[in-house]
Amino acid sequence: MDLTVVYGVIRDEYDFDRDGTPVPHKLVPFFIGKHGPFTERIPTTPDWGQELARRVAALKVSLQSLPT
């Protein structure tokens, strides 16, 4: 199974908490092989790339368990 990850344009976006304070996040669109599109919203922290890698790895595991 092809599990190559192809990312789209990663954008910086904001949500707002209850007090109206902007909360930054990264919006990450991607495909895994022929599956997708997927979109992840990752909180903008110094380790956001590691969090994205964990989420993508979890999706790959789920995709591998699908019947062929």
N, C-alpha and C positions, 0 to 999 in steps of 0.2 A: 504494500500500500504506500503510495506517495504521500509523505507527510511534510513536504517542503512548505515552509512558511513564507508567504509573500505579504509584506506590509504595504499599506497605503500611506497616505500623508498623515503623520501624527500631528495633532493640533493641541495647543494649550487652550483650555476652556475653563469656565467658572460656573459653579453652582453657588447658591446662597444659603447660609444657615438661617436659623429662626430669627436671629438678630439682624439679618441683612448683611452680614459680613461675607465677602466673597471667599469661596473655598476653591482653590485651583485644582484641576485634574488634567490628565492627558487623555485625549480621545484617540484610541488606536484601532483603526480598521485593518483587517487582515483576512487572508484565506489560508487554509491548511490543505495542501494538495488541491483536490477538486471540491473541497467542502468550504462552505462559507457563503456569503461574507459573515465574519464575526466582528463584533465591536466590543472593546473593553474600555471602561472608564477607570483609570488608575489614579489614585491620589498623588499629587505632585509632592513627592518626598525624595530625599537623596537616593533611596533605593527603589525608585519606581520601575527601573529596568529589570531588577531582580524579581519584583512582584509580577511584572508582565511575563517573564520567562516561566514562573511557576504556574500562572494561569494557562499559558499556551501548552505547557507540558501536561497539565490536567486534561485539557481538551484533546490532546493527542491520544492519551490513554483511553478516553471515552470513545474516540473515533475508532481506535483499534478494536474495541469490543463490539462494534456494530457488525451485524451479519453481512457477508459479502454477496 
